[in-house]
Amino acid sequence: MSTKELLNKNFQAIQTQIQEATSSAERPADSVKLVAVTKTVPTDTMRDLFALGMKTFGENRTDVLVKKQAELADLTDIEWHFIGNLQSRQVKSIINSIDYLHSLDRLSLAKEIQKRAEDTVKCFVQVNVSGETSKSGFEPSELESTLEQLAAYDKIQVIGLMTMAPIDATEAELHQYFKQLKELQTSIAAQKLTHAPCTDLSMGMSQDYPIAIAEGATFIRVGSAFFQE
């Protein structure tokens, strides 16, 4: 099977799973945005995916993102998502060339974005719902005070929350973590904050996105499911 055939087969399988998961949750299929996580693949493969209709790509390293954006500059309607840990010193290199930031995980990063951004940046606040020490992000108990402080930064719009579940979580634990993030998002959205409408949830990856959709995900970050045999 050629690379293009494999991509097409996997893309169709992912779309089918999204349709099944949204249908089971009694949600429209277009209520979930699929982000293709392309951090491990070359731009030629991204071009093949683009030709299949995939136009939303997620990268987790600033240097790789900048390089790929240059190589794919002719594809003007790509939507770029930065999904990795963003160091403050790297903000200036990408903040004005991405459409979404999925990893706003500390106030010092918000301060640097405010300093460097030319326009408002759509951000997901990262929440460590599992409590893993290896994960970055705010504790659930910190969210309210964090959002109060983010109101001072007019270059940041908190469109939602993001989390990463533990790689070894059981199905029951995944439901618990994703449900907890949904409850936090609903609570914030109910406050109708101008700077933090918080209508979206970025959660779910290749191994668990159907569960994330069942619990309310609106953005899913899928990588290996696109590219593996």
RADA-V364428 format. One record per backbone hydrogen bond with DSSP energy under -1.0 kcal/mol. CO is the residue of the C=O (numbers start at 1). NH is the residue of the N-H. E is the energy in kcal/mol with one decimal. If there is no record, write none. Layout:
CO_NH_E ; CO_NH_E
This chain:
2_6_-2.5 ; 3_7_-2.7 ; 4_8_-2.4 ; 5_9_-2.6 ; 6_10_-2.8 ; 7_11_-2.9 ; 8_12_-2.3 ; 9_13_-1.9 ; 10_14_-2.6 ; 11_15_-2.4 ; 12_16_-2.2 ; 13_17_-2.2 ; 14_18_-2.4 ; 15_19_-2.3 ; 16_20_-2.5 ; 17_21_-2.7 ; 18_22_-2.8 ; 19_23_-2.2 ; 20_24_-2.3 ; 21_25_-1.6 ; 22_27_-3.3 ; 23_26_-1.4 ; 28_31_-2.0 ; 29_32_-1.3 ; 33_220_-2.3 ; 35_222_-2.4 ; 36_58_-2.8 ; 38_41_-1.4 ; 42_46_-1.5 ; 43_47_-2.4 ; 44_48_-1.7 ; 45_49_-2.2 ; 46_50_-2.7 ; 47_51_-2.2 ; 49_54_-2.2 ; 50_53_-1.6 ; 55_79_-3.2 ; 56_36_-2.5 ; 57_81_-2.8 ; 58_38_-1.8 ; 59_83_-2.8 ; 61_65_-2.4 ; 62_66_-2.4 ; 63_67_-1.9 ; 64_68_-2.8 ; 65_69_-2.7 ; 66_70_-1.7 ; 67_71_-2.1 ; 68_72_-1.9 ; 70_73_-1.1 ; 72_75_-1.9 ; 74_76_-1.4 ; 75_78_-1.3 ; 79_57_-2.3 ; 80_99_-2.8 ; 80_100_-1.5 ; 81_59_-2.4 ; 82_102_-2.9 ; 87_90_-1.7 ; 88_91_-1.1 ; 90_93_-1.1 ; 91_94_-1.4 ; 91_95_-2.6 ; 94_97_-2.6 ; 100_82_-2.6 ; 101_124_-2.7 ; 103_105_-1.2 ; 104_126_-2.2 ; 106_110_-1.4 ; 107_111_-2.2 ; 108_112_-1.5 ; 109_113_-2.5 ; 110_114_-2.5 ; 111_115_-1.4 ; 112_116_-1.9 ; 113_117_-3.0 ; 121_157_-2.5 ; 122_101_-2.5 ; 123_159_-2.0 ; 123_160_-1.1 ; 124_104_-2.2 ; 125_162_-2.4 ; 126_138_-2.7 ; 127_129_-1.4 ; 132_135_-1.1 ; 138_128_-2.7 ; 139_142_-1.9 ; 140_143_-1.1 ; 142_146_-2.3 ; 143_147_-2.8 ; 144_148_-1.7 ; 145_149_-1.8 ; 146_150_-2.3 ; 149_152_-1.5 ; 150_153_-2.0 ; 153_156_-1.4 ; 155_121_-3.2 ; 157_123_-3.0 ; 157_159_-1.2 ; 158_198_-2.1 ; 159_200_-2.4 ; 160_125_-2.3 ; 161_202_-2.8 ; 162_127_-3.2 ; 166_169_-1.6 ; 170_174_-2.6 ; 171_175_-2.2 ; 172_176_-1.8 ; 173_177_-2.9 ; 174_178_-2.7 ; 175_179_-2.4 ; 176_180_-2.2 ; 177_181_-1.9 ; 178_182_-2.2 ; 179_183_-2.3 ; 180_184_-2.0 ; 181_185_-2.7 ; 182_186_-2.6 ; 183_187_-2.0 ; 184_188_-2.1 ; 185_189_-2.9 ; 186_190_-1.8 ; 188_191_-1.5 ; 189_192_-1.6 ; 195_158_-2.6 ; 200_161_-1.7 ; 201_218_-2.4 ; 201_219_-2.4 ; 202_163_-1.7 ; 204_221_-2.6 ; 205_208_-1.4 ; 205_209_-2.0 ; 208_212_-2.0 ; 209_213_-2.6 ; 210_214_-1.9 ; 211_215_-1.3 ; 212_217_-2.6 ; 213_216_-1.5 ; 218_33_-3.6 ; 219_203_-2.0 ; 220_35_-2.8 ; 222_37_-2.6 ; 223_226_-2.1 ; 224_228_-2.2
